[in-house]
Amino acid sequence: MKSFDHWQLQDAKSKLSRVVKSARTSGPQFITVHGHEEAVILSINDYKNLLKAKGTLIDFFQSSPLMDVDLSLDRAKDYSRDVDL
């Protein structure tokens, strides 16, 4: 399992080479500002994996756990109501 490291912004700036190396060898490196995560450094391989297509939209819907739910999509055929303008 990859370890996740947090760096304060000023430390990340002064040790950028180390942050990049850690991203490559240990996984994503989180950059914090005033204790809040603001950015993340990823290895190029992790980044490319995020960009890879995970299948088509049809594949996504067909793999849904709701695939077999009987859902009625019929619209009411009654007339619209009168609106005073």
Jmol script that loads the backbone (N, CA, C; Angstrom):
load data "model"
ATOM      1  N   MET A   1       0.845  -1.183   0.000  1.00  0.00           N
ATOM      2  CA  MET A   1       0.000   0.000   0.000  1.00  0.00           C
ATOM      3  C   MET A   1       0.889   1.245   0.000  1.00  0.00           C
ATOM      4  N   LYS A   2       0.501   2.245  -0.759  1.00  0.00           N
ATOM      5  CA  LYS A   2       1.296   3.463  -0.845  1.00  0.00           C
ATOM      6  C   LYS A   2       1.118   4.300   0.412  1.00  0.00           C
ATOM      7  N   SER A   3       2.196   4.959   0.807  1.00  0.00           N
ATOM      8  CA  SER A   3       2.079   5.876   1.930  1.00  0.00           C
ATOM      9  C   SER A   3       1.802   7.266   1.385  1.00  0.00           C
ATOM     10  N   PHE A   4       1.091   8.055   2.137  1.00  0.00           N
ATOM     11  CA  PHE A   4       0.746   9.405   1.723  1.00  0.00           C
ATOM     12  C   PHE A   4       1.439  10.372   2.663  1.00  0.00           C
ATOM     13  N   ASP A   5       2.139  11.338   2.098  1.00  0.00           N
ATOM     14  CA  ASP A   5       2.879  12.296   2.894  1.00  0.00           C
ATOM     15  C   ASP A   5       2.311  13.684   2.711  1.00  0.00           C
ATOM     16  N   HIS A   6       2.403  14.458   3.763  1.00  0.00           N
ATOM     17  CA  HIS A   6       1.938  15.841   3.741  1.00  0.00           C
ATOM     18  C   HIS A   6       3.134  16.772   3.919  1.00  0.00           C
ATOM     19  N   TRP A   7       3.144  17.838   3.148  1.00  0.00           N
ATOM     20  CA  TRP A   7       4.219  18.825   3.191  1.00  0.00           C
ATOM     21  C   TRP A   7       3.612  20.207   3.369  1.00  0.00           C
ATOM     22  N   GLN A   8       4.170  20.994   4.270  1.00  0.00           N
ATOM     23  CA  GLN A   8       3.782  22.393   4.338  1.00  0.00           C
ATOM     24  C   GLN A   8       4.338  23.076   3.091  1.00  0.00           C
ATOM     25  N   LEU A   9       3.627  24.074   2.602  1.00  0.00           N
ATOM     26  CA  LEU A   9       4.003  24.711   1.347  1.00  0.00           C
ATOM     27  C   LEU A   9       5.453  25.182   1.346  1.00  0.00           C
ATOM     28  N   GLN A  10       5.878  25.830   2.412  1.00  0.00           N
ATOM     29  CA  GLN A  10       7.247  26.351   2.436  1.00  0.00           C
ATOM     30  C   GLN A  10       8.281  25.216   2.393  1.00  0.00           C
ATOM     31  N   ASP A  11       7.970  24.079   3.030  1.00  0.00           N
ATOM     32  CA  ASP A  11       8.873  22.925   2.972  1.00  0.00           C
ATOM     33  C   ASP A  11       8.879  22.313   1.572  1.00  0.00           C
ATOM     34  N   ALA A  12       7.710  22.224   0.953  1.00  0.00           N
ATOM     35  CA  ALA A  12       7.622  21.655  -0.394  1.00  0.00           C
ATOM     36  C   ALA A  12       8.406  22.503  -1.389  1.00  0.00           C
ATOM     37  N   LYS A  13       8.340  23.819  -1.236  1.00  0.00           N
ATOM     38  CA  LYS A  13       9.073  24.690  -2.151  1.00  0.00           C
ATOM     39  C   LYS A  13      10.578  24.508  -1.983  1.00  0.00           C
ATOM     40  N   SER A  14      11.027  24.412  -0.752  1.00  0.00           N
ATOM     41  CA  SER A  14      12.473  24.314  -0.526  1.00  0.00           C
ATOM     42  C   SER A  14      13.015  22.912  -0.797  1.00  0.00           C
ATOM     43  N   LYS A  15      12.124  21.904  -0.822  1.00  0.00           N
ATOM     44  CA  LYS A  15      12.557  20.518  -1.031  1.00  0.00           C
ATOM     45  C   LYS A  15      11.816  19.880  -2.202  1.00  0.00           C
ATOM     46  N   LEU A  16      11.600  20.657  -3.256  1.00  0.00           N
ATOM     47  CA  LEU A  16      10.795  20.177  -4.375  1.00  0.00           C
ATOM     48  C   LEU A  16      11.334  18.876  -4.968  1.00  0.00           C
ATOM     49  N   SER A  17      12.630  18.760  -5.120  1.00  0.00           N
ATOM     50  CA  SER A  17      13.206  17.527  -5.677  1.00  0.00           C
ATOM     51  C   SER A  17      12.824  16.318  -4.831  1.00  0.00           C
ATOM     52  N   ARG A  18      12.861  16.483  -3.528  1.00  0.00           N
ATOM     53  CA  ARG A  18      12.515  15.390  -2.617  1.00  0.00           C
ATOM     54  C   ARG A  18      11.018  15.066  -2.698  1.00  0.00           C
ATOM     55  N   VAL A  19      10.183  16.099  -2.827  1.00  0.00           N
ATOM     56  CA  VAL A  19       8.743  15.891  -2.949  1.00  0.00           C
ATOM     57  C   VAL A  19       8.439  15.103  -4.222  1.00  0.00           C
ATOM     58  N   VAL A  20       9.064  15.495  -5.331  1.00  0.00           N
ATOM     59  CA  VAL A  20       8.848  14.811  -6.606  1.00  0.00           C
ATOM     60  C   VAL A  20       9.334  13.361  -6.521  1.00  0.00           C
ATOM     61  N   LYS A  21      10.496  13.141  -5.931  1.00  0.00           N
ATOM     62  CA  LYS A  21      11.011  11.776  -5.782  1.00  0.00           C
ATOM     63  C   LYS A  21      10.068  10.940  -4.914  1.00  0.00           C
ATOM     64  N   SER A  22       9.551  11.532  -3.837  1.00  0.00           N
ATOM     65  CA  SER A  22       8.613  10.813  -2.971  1.00  0.00           C
ATOM     66  C   SER A  22       7.319  10.482  -3.707  1.00  0.00           C
ATOM     67  N   ALA A  23       6.874  11.387  -4.570  1.00  0.00           N
ATOM     68  CA  ALA A  23       5.672  11.123  -5.362  1.00  0.00           C
ATOM     69  C   ALA A  23       5.896   9.930  -6.277  1.00  0.00           C
ATOM     70  N   ARG A  24       7.094   9.847  -6.826  1.00  0.00           N
ATOM     71  CA  ARG A  24       7.430   8.754  -7.738  1.00  0.00           C
ATOM     72  C   ARG A  24       7.570   7.428  -6.997  1.00  0.00           C
ATOM     73  N   THR A  25       8.133   7.454  -5.787  1.00  0.00           N
ATOM     74  CA  THR A  25       8.428   6.206  -5.083  1.00  0.00           C
ATOM     75  C   THR A  25       7.406   5.815  -4.022  1.00  0.00           C
ATOM     76  N   SER A  26       6.730   6.815  -3.427  1.00  0.00           N
ATOM     77  CA  SER A  26       5.837   6.521  -2.289  1.00  0.00           C
ATOM     78  C   SER A  26       4.378   6.860  -2.528  1.00  0.00           C
ATOM     79  N   GLY A  27       4.073   7.510  -3.643  1.00  0.00           N
ATOM     80  CA  GLY A  27       2.682   7.864  -3.901  1.00  0.00           C
ATOM     81  C   GLY A  27       2.447   9.354  -3.784  1.00  0.00           C
ATOM     82  N   PRO A  28       1.205   9.769  -3.900  1.00  0.00           N
ATOM     83  CA  PRO A  28       0.853  11.192  -3.900  1.00  0.00           C
ATOM     84  C   PRO A  28       1.380  11.938  -2.677  1.00  0.00           C
ATOM     85  N   GLN A  29       1.828  13.168  -2.922  1.00  0.00           N
ATOM     86  CA  GLN A  29       2.355  14.028  -1.865  1.00  0.00           C
ATOM     87  C   GLN A  29       1.430  15.243  -1.737  1.00  0.00           C
ATOM     88  N   PHE A  30       0.849  15.415  -0.560  1.00  0.00           N
ATOM     89  CA  PHE A  30      -0.102  16.485  -0.333  1.00  0.00           C
ATOM     90  C   PHE A  30       0.606  17.735   0.164  1.00  0.00           C
ATOM     91  N   ILE A  31       0.237  18.878  -0.400  1.00  0.00           N
ATOM     92  CA  ILE A  31       0.790  20.169  -0.007  1.00  0.00           C
ATOM     93  C   ILE A  31      -0.277  20.875   0.826  1.00  0.00           C
ATOM     94  N   THR A  32       0.114  21.333   2.003  1.00  0.00           N
ATOM     95  CA  THR A  32      -0.831  22.010   2.886  1.00  0.00           C
ATOM     96  C   THR A  32      -0.479  23.478   3.042  1.00  0.00           C
ATOM     97  N   VAL A  33      -1.525  24.288   3.216  1.00  0.00           N
ATOM     98  CA  VAL A  33      -1.382  25.706   3.509  1.00  0.00           C
ATOM     99  C   VAL A  33      -2.222  25.973   4.749  1.00  0.00           C
ATOM    100  N   HIS A  34      -1.583  26.436   5.795  1.00  0.00           N
ATOM    101  CA  HIS A  34      -2.249  26.679   7.086  1.00  0.00           C
ATOM    102  C   HIS A  34      -2.998  25.430   7.564  1.00  0.00           C
ATOM    103  N   GLY A  35      -2.400  24.262   7.337  1.00  0.00           N
ATOM    104  CA  GLY A  35      -2.965  23.005   7.823  1.00  0.00           C
ATOM    105  C   GLY A  35      -4.045  22.395   6.943  1.00  0.00           C
ATOM    106  N   HIS A  36      -4.376  23.029   5.827  1.00  0.00           N
ATOM    107  CA  HIS A  36      -5.410  22.517   4.927  1.00  0.00           C
ATOM    108  C   HIS A  36      -4.767  22.015   3.636  1.00  0.00           C
ATOM    109  N   GLU A  37      -5.194  20.833   3.194  1.00  0.00           N
ATOM    110  CA  GLU A  37      -4.689  20.298   1.928  1.00  0.00           C
ATOM    111  C   GLU A  37      -5.127  21.209   0.788  1.00  0.00           C
ATOM    112  N   GLU A  38      -4.155  21.673   0.006  1.00  0.00           N
ATOM    113  CA  GLU A  38      -4.441  22.604  -1.085  1.00  0.00           C
ATOM    114  C   GLU A  38      -4.021  22.081  -2.452  1.00  0.00           C
ATOM    115  N   ALA A  39      -3.064  21.164  -2.489  1.00  0.00           N
ATOM    116  CA  ALA A  39      -2.563  20.655  -3.760  1.00  0.00           C
ATOM    117  C   ALA A  39      -1.989  19.260  -3.522  1.00  0.00           C
ATOM    118  N   VAL A  40      -1.744  18.581  -4.643  1.00  0.00           N
ATOM    119  CA  VAL A  40      -1.147  17.249  -4.552  1.00  0.00           C
ATOM    120  C   VAL A  40      -0.164  17.087  -5.707  1.00  0.00           C
ATOM    121  N   ILE A  41       0.959  16.468  -5.415  1.00  0.00           N
ATOM    122  CA  ILE A  41       1.968  16.151  -6.423  1.00  0.00           C
ATOM    123  C   ILE A  41       1.839  14.652  -6.711  1.00  0.00           C
ATOM    124  N   LEU A  42       1.667  14.321  -8.000  1.00  0.00           N
ATOM    125  CA  LEU A  42       1.545  12.930  -8.427  1.00  0.00           C
ATOM    126  C   LEU A  42       2.708  12.563  -9.328  1.00  0.00           C
ATOM    127  N   SER A  43       3.058  11.291  -9.304  1.00  0.00           N
ATOM    128  CA  SER A  43       4.015  10.808 -10.299  1.00  0.00           C
ATOM    129  C   SER A  43       3.326  10.842 -11.660  1.00  0.00           C
ATOM    130  N   ILE A  44       4.099  10.866 -12.714  1.00  0.00           N
ATOM    131  CA  ILE A  44       3.519  10.883 -14.050  1.00  0.00           C
ATOM    132  C   ILE A  44       2.706   9.611 -14.303  1.00  0.00           C
ATOM    133  N   ASN A  45       3.138   8.483 -13.753  1.00  0.00           N
ATOM    134  CA  ASN A  45       2.385   7.233 -13.926  1.00  0.00           C
ATOM    135  C   ASN A  45       1.028   7.303 -13.238  1.00  0.00           C
ATOM    136  N   ASP A  46       0.985   7.852 -12.011  1.00  0.00           N
ATOM    137  CA  ASP A  46      -0.290   8.006 -11.314  1.00  0.00           C
ATOM    138  C   ASP A  46      -1.207   8.946 -12.095  1.00  0.00           C
ATOM    139  N   TYR A  47      -0.642  10.016 -12.619  1.00  0.00           N
ATOM    140  CA  TYR A  47      -1.419  10.979 -13.389  1.00  0.00           C
ATOM    141  C   TYR A  47      -1.994  10.334 -14.650  1.00  0.00           C
ATOM    142  N   LYS A  48      -1.165   9.591 -15.368  1.00  0.00           N
ATOM    143  CA  LYS A  48      -1.637   8.933 -16.588  1.00  0.00           C
ATOM    144  C   LYS A  48      -2.719   7.906 -16.284  1.00  0.00           C
ATOM    145  N   ASN A  49      -2.602   7.220 -15.151  1.00  0.00           N
ATOM    146  CA  ASN A  49      -3.638   6.262 -14.760  1.00  0.00           C
ATOM    147  C   ASN A  49      -4.971   6.963 -14.506  1.00  0.00           C
ATOM    148  N   LEU A  50      -4.927   8.163 -13.974  1.00  0.00           N
ATOM    149  CA  LEU A  50      -6.154   8.929 -13.760  1.00  0.00           C
ATOM    150  C   LEU A  50      -6.814   9.311 -15.081  1.00  0.00           C
ATOM    151  N   LEU A  51      -6.006   9.527 -16.105  1.00  0.00           N
ATOM    152  CA  LEU A  51      -6.525   9.948 -17.396  1.00  0.00           C
ATOM    153  C   LEU A  51      -7.058   8.806 -18.258  1.00  0.00           C
ATOM    154  N   LYS A  52      -6.680   7.591 -17.920  1.00  0.00           N
ATOM    155  CA  LYS A  52      -7.098   6.447 -18.732  1.00  0.00           C
ATOM    156  C   LYS A  52      -8.609   6.318 -18.733  1.00  0.00           C
ATOM    157  N   ALA A  53      -9.135   5.983 -19.903  1.00  0.00           N
ATOM    158  CA  ALA A  53     -10.575   5.761 -20.027  1.00  0.00           C
ATOM    159  C   ALA A  53     -10.958   4.529 -19.217  1.00  0.00           C
ATOM    160  N   LYS A  54     -12.032   4.645 -18.521  1.00  0.00           N
ATOM    161  CA  LYS A  54     -12.505   3.542 -17.686  1.00  0.00           C
ATOM    162  C   LYS A  54     -13.649   2.783 -18.359  1.00  0.00           C
ATOM    163  N   GLY A  55     -13.843   2.986 -19.634  1.00  0.00           N
ATOM    164  CA  GLY A  55     -14.939   2.365 -20.370  1.00  0.00           C
ATOM    165  C   GLY A  55     -15.876   3.442 -20.885  1.00  0.00           C
ATOM    166  N   THR A  56     -16.885   3.008 -21.603  1.00  0.00           N
ATOM    167  CA  THR A  56     -17.828   3.944 -22.186  1.00  0.00           C
ATOM    168  C   THR A  56     -18.937   4.269 -21.189  1.00  0.00           C
ATOM    169  N   LEU A  57     -19.715   5.274 -21.505  1.00  0.00           N
ATOM    170  CA  LEU A  57     -20.852   5.628 -20.669  1.00  0.00           C
ATOM    171  C   LEU A  57     -21.860   4.481 -20.628  1.00  0.00           C
ATOM    172  N   ILE A  58     -21.999   3.794 -21.730  1.00  0.00           N
ATOM    173  CA  ILE A  58     -22.900   2.634 -21.770  1.00  0.00           C
ATOM    174  C   ILE A  58     -22.403   1.548 -20.815  1.00  0.00           C
ATOM    175  N   ASP A  59     -21.095   1.294 -20.816  1.00  0.00           N
ATOM    176  CA  ASP A  59     -20.516   0.316 -19.879  1.00  0.00           C
ATOM    177  C   ASP A  59     -20.815   0.709 -18.439  1.00  0.00           C
ATOM    178  N   PHE A  60     -20.686   1.993 -18.153  1.00  0.00           N
ATOM    179  CA  PHE A  60     -20.940   2.491 -16.803  1.00  0.00           C
ATOM    180  C   PHE A  60     -22.377   2.198 -16.382  1.00  0.00           C
ATOM    181  N   PHE A  61     -23.330   2.537 -17.246  1.00  0.00           N
ATOM    182  CA  PHE A  61     -24.732   2.315 -16.896  1.00  0.00           C
ATOM    183  C   PHE A  61     -25.069   0.831 -16.817  1.00  0.00           C
ATOM    184  N   GLN A  62     -24.475   0.027 -17.688  1.00  0.00           N
ATOM    185  CA  GLN A  62     -24.753  -1.408 -17.670  1.00  0.00           C
ATOM    186  C   GLN A  62     -24.167  -2.092 -16.440  1.00  0.00           C
ATOM    187  N   SER A  63     -23.135  -1.517 -15.837  1.00  0.00           N
ATOM    188  CA  SER A  63     -22.547  -2.119 -14.644  1.00  0.00           C
ATOM    189  C   SER A  63     -23.157  -1.568 -13.355  1.00  0.00           C
ATOM    190  N   SER A  64     -24.138  -0.700 -13.490  1.00  0.00           N
ATOM    191  CA  SER A  64     -24.782  -0.100 -12.326  1.00  0.00           C
ATOM    192  C   SER A  64     -25.538  -1.146 -11.525  1.00  0.00           C
ATOM    193  N   PRO A  65     -25.504  -1.054 -10.194  1.00  0.00           N
ATOM    194  CA  PRO A  65     -26.305  -1.978  -9.383  1.00  0.00           C
ATOM    195  C   PRO A  65     -27.807  -1.724  -9.564  1.00  0.00           C
ATOM    196  N   LEU A  66     -28.164  -0.596 -10.186  1.00  0.00           N
ATOM    197  CA  LEU A  66     -29.565  -0.268 -10.435  1.00  0.00           C
ATOM    198  C   LEU A  66     -30.032  -0.718 -11.816  1.00  0.00           C
ATOM    199  N   MET A  67     -29.208  -1.486 -12.509  1.00  0.00           N
ATOM    200  CA  MET A  67     -29.498  -1.897 -13.877  1.00  0.00           C
ATOM    201  C   MET A  67     -30.842  -2.612 -13.988  1.00  0.00           C
ATOM    202  N   ASP A  68     -31.196  -3.437 -13.019  1.00  0.00           N
ATOM    203  CA  ASP A  68     -32.407  -4.246 -13.104  1.00  0.00           C
ATOM    204  C   ASP A  68     -33.610  -3.620 -12.402  1.00  0.00           C
ATOM    205  N   VAL A  69     -33.492  -2.364 -11.971  1.00  0.00           N
ATOM    206  CA  VAL A  69     -34.613  -1.687 -11.314  1.00  0.00           C
ATOM    207  C   VAL A  69     -35.652  -1.331 -12.362  1.00  0.00           C
ATOM    208  N   ASP A  70     -36.918  -1.648 -12.057  1.00  0.00           N
ATOM    209  CA  ASP A  70     -38.008  -1.326 -12.978  1.00  0.00           C
ATOM    210  C   ASP A  70     -38.419   0.116 -12.729  1.00  0.00           C
ATOM    211  N   LEU A  71     -38.078   0.985 -13.641  1.00  0.00           N
ATOM    212  CA  LEU A  71     -38.331   2.414 -13.498  1.00  0.00           C
ATOM    213  C   LEU A  71     -39.274   2.856 -14.607  1.00  0.00           C
ATOM    214  N   SER A  72     -40.403   3.431 -14.220  1.00  0.00           N
ATOM    215  CA  SER A  72     -41.365   3.910 -15.206  1.00  0.00           C
ATOM    216  C   SER A  72     -41.012   5.338 -15.591  1.00  0.00           C
ATOM    217  N   LEU A  73     -40.795   5.565 -16.878  1.00  0.00           N
ATOM    218  CA  LEU A  73     -40.449   6.889 -17.372  1.00  0.00           C
ATOM    219  C   LEU A  73     -41.579   7.510 -18.188  1.00  0.00           C
ATOM    220  N   ASP A  74     -42.806   6.982 -18.009  1.00  0.00           N
ATOM    221  CA  ASP A  74     -43.956   7.526 -18.717  1.00  0.00           C
ATOM    222  C   ASP A  74     -44.358   8.866 -18.112  1.00  0.00           C
ATOM    223  N   ARG A  75     -44.705   9.810 -18.990  1.00  0.00           N
ATOM    224  CA  ARG A  75     -45.158  11.128 -18.538  1.00  0.00           C
ATOM    225  C   ARG A  75     -46.670  11.147 -18.443  1.00  0.00           C
ATOM    226  N   ALA A  76     -47.163  11.984 -17.545  1.00  0.00           N
ATOM    227  CA  ALA A  76     -48.607  12.146 -17.411  1.00  0.00           C
ATOM    228  C   ALA A  76     -49.146  12.780 -18.691  1.00  0.00           C
ATOM    229  N   LYS A  77     -50.297  12.314 -19.144  1.00  0.00           N
ATOM    230  CA  LYS A  77     -50.871  12.795 -20.390  1.00  0.00           C
ATOM    231  C   LYS A  77     -51.925  13.881 -20.165  1.00  0.00           C
ATOM    232  N   ASP A  78     -52.170  14.268 -18.915  1.00  0.00           N
ATOM    233  CA  ASP A  78     -53.180  15.281 -18.649  1.00  0.00           C
ATOM    234  C   ASP A  78     -52.719  16.656 -19.117  1.00  0.00           C
ATOM    235  N   TYR A  79     -53.673  17.550 -19.229  1.00  0.00           N
ATOM    236  CA  TYR A  79     -53.383  18.893 -19.757  1.00  0.00           C
ATOM    237  C   TYR A  79     -52.666  19.752 -18.737  1.00  0.00           C
ATOM    238  N   SER A  80     -51.974  20.776 -19.225  1.00  0.00           N
ATOM    239  CA  SER A  80     -51.313  21.704 -18.317  1.00  0.00           C
ATOM    240  C   SER A  80     -52.344  22.575 -17.634  1.00  0.00           C
ATOM    241  N   ARG A  81     -51.957  23.196 -16.562  1.00  0.00           N
ATOM    242  CA  ARG A  81     -52.876  24.045 -15.810  1.00  0.00           C
ATOM    243  C   ARG A  81     -52.870  25.469 -16.387  1.00  0.00           C
ATOM    244  N   ASP A  82     -53.945  26.187 -16.144  1.00  0.00           N
ATOM    245  CA  ASP A  82     -54.032  27.582 -16.572  1.00  0.00           C
ATOM    246  C   ASP A  82     -53.246  28.465 -15.628  1.00  0.00           C
ATOM    247  N   VAL A  83     -52.516  29.411 -16.186  1.00  0.00           N
ATOM    248  CA  VAL A  83     -51.709  30.337 -15.402  1.00  0.00           C
ATOM    249  C   VAL A  83     -52.084  31.754 -15.815  1.00  0.00           C
ATOM    250  N   ASP A  84     -52.417  32.594 -14.822  1.00  0.00           N
ATOM    251  CA  ASP A  84     -52.716  33.996 -15.098  1.00  0.00           C
ATOM    252  C   ASP A  84     -51.421  34.775 -15.154  1.00  0.00           C
ATOM    253  N   LEU A  85     -51.215  35.475 -16.269  1.00  0.00           N
ATOM    254  CA  LEU A  85     -50.013  36.281 -16.413  1.00  0.00           C
ATOM    255  C   LEU A  85     -50.357  37.744 -16.414  1.00  0.00           C
TER     256      LEU A  85
END
end "model"
wireframe off; spacefill off
backbone 0.3
color backbone group
